[in-house]
Amino acid sequence: MNAPTSSPARQAIDPKLLRATMGMFATGVTIVTYRLDGEPAGMTANAFMSVSLEPPLVLVSVRAHSRFNEWVGVGVRYGINFLAEDQRALSAHFGGRPQADLGLPPFCEYEGTPLIDGSLVQLVARTVDVHPAGDHLLYIGELEYIRYGTQRRPLVFYSGKYQQMHAHTPMVTAGGCVEGW
């Protein structure tokens, strides 16, 4: 059998259509925290996911032109903070829309890595790999720390807006597994 001599023309995907389409996938909202010139800094991100349980790996997708890339590389720690519904102003603030009435962001830290105090969950990951992917960089991090905060409704983003949902604390079985995994 002969291979085709040319591939079919690929249809261009309009970036606005792609953004609207990807907005139909509900995501949690996180703030990725790091040190910028020795000071705590952060950025809002919803392109975050778990990659592996053994070893415990996570991934965050960061715009190639983000200042995060200047300060975080292989071997450097960063934080991931899952936001609650009542932390919406923090999402806007770290998403490039400063909130004048917010005051100082509520940073705390774990072994030098800044975290957002009062988050649903705080994670610390050490960067083990960075992969270019179009106009973004994919940061793979190995988890070194997990802390649960006070459980309440998560901040969820869907169809270009914040949404509400009901939540429960996951049940951990006697074997240490979280329900559903």
N, C-alpha and C positions, 0 to 999 in steps of 0.2 A: 504494500500500500504506500502510495506516495504522500508525503507531507504537503500541506498546502504551501504554495509559494509566497503567499502574502496573508497577513492576518486581517480579519475584518476590521473596518474602521471603528475605532472606539468612540462612542458618543460622549461628548464633553458633559460633565456634571457641573451645573451652575453652583458656585459656592453658597449663594443665598438659599437655594433649594436644599443643598446638603445640610446647612445649618438648621433650617426649619425641620428637615426630616430627622436629624439627630436629636432635636429638641423633643421629639415624640418618645424618646427613651427617658423615663424618669430616673433621676440620679439624686444621690445625697449630695450635700454641699460640704466641702472641706476647706480649711485654711492650711496651706502648706507653709510651715515656718522654718526659718533659717537665720543665720547670722550674716549681716551685711555690715562690713567694716566694724565688726565686733558688737554691733547693736542688733536687737531682735527685729526681724522683718517678717512679712508674710504676704501671701497672695491667695486669693480665692481660686479654688479648682474643683471641678466636678468630674474631671477626667482622671479618676483614681480607681484602682481595682486591686483585689487580691490576686496573686499570681501562683503561689505555691504554699502548701502547708509544711513540706519538708524539702528544703529549708523554708522557713517562713519569709516569703518574698511578697512585696507589693510593688505596684507600678503607678507612677504619676506622669502625665503628659504635660509638658511645659512649652509654651511658645518659644521658638528659637531666639527671639529678640528680648526675652525676659531677663531682667537683671539677676534673677535666681541663678542662671547659667554661669554668671561670672564668679559666683561665690560657692556653688555646690558642684563638686566633682566626685570622682571615684574616691571612696574612703571617707567622705564628709557626711556627717549626720544631718538629717532634716526631720522636722516633725510633721505629722498629719493629724489634724484636729477635726473630728466630726462635729458639725454644728447642730444645735437644737433650734427649734422654731423661734425661741425667744432671742436668738443670736443673729437674727436677720440683718441688723445694722452692721455687725462685724463683717458679714459677707459682702455687703455693699462697700464698706470702708476698704477692705483688702482687695476688692474687685475693681478699684480705680475710681470709686465715687466716695471721697472722704466725707465722713459724717461729723460735722462741726460739734454736735451735741454729744458725741461719743466720749470725748475726753481721751485720756491715755488708754491704748488697748491693754486689756488685762493679761499681760504676759506672766507666765511662771516658767520654770525650766526643769529639765531632767539632765543632770550631768553636762550642763552647758548648752543643751539644745533648747531653744525657746519653744514654748507651747502656749496655747490659749487656755487660760484658766477658766474653768466652768464648762468646758466642752463635754459633749456626750462621751467621747472617747478621745484619748491622746495616745498617739503612737510615735515612737522614735525609730527611724530606719537609717542604716548606714548604706550609702550608695555603693553598689557592687558593680554596676554597669550603666552606661549611657548609650542609647542608640538613636541616631538621627532618623526621623520619620517625617518626610515632607517639611512643612513649616514648623514642626515641633521636635522636641527631644524627649525620648522616653527614658525616665529614670527608674531603674530597678533598684530597690532597696531591701536589705535584709533587716527584719524587725529585731530590735534589741529591747524594746520596752512597750508594754501595753498597760493602760490605766483607764478604768471606767469612771465616769463622773456620775452625777445625779441623773437618773434616767427620766427623760421626758420626751415629748414628740420631736422627731428629727426634722431638720430643715430639708425640704425636698424641692427640686427644680424640675418642672415639666412644662413643655409647650411654651417656653419663654417666660414663665412666671413661677413664683414660689407657690407651692401647694401644701395642703395639710394631709396628714395621715395619722392613723392610730398606731401606737407601737407598744410592744411588751419587751421586757428584758428576756434575752434568750436563756433557755434552760440548759444548764450544763449537767450532763449525766455523770454517773459515778465513774465512768471510764475517762472523763475529762473532755468528751466531745460535746460540741455545741449542737443543739437540735438542728436538723436540716442539713448538716454537713456530713 
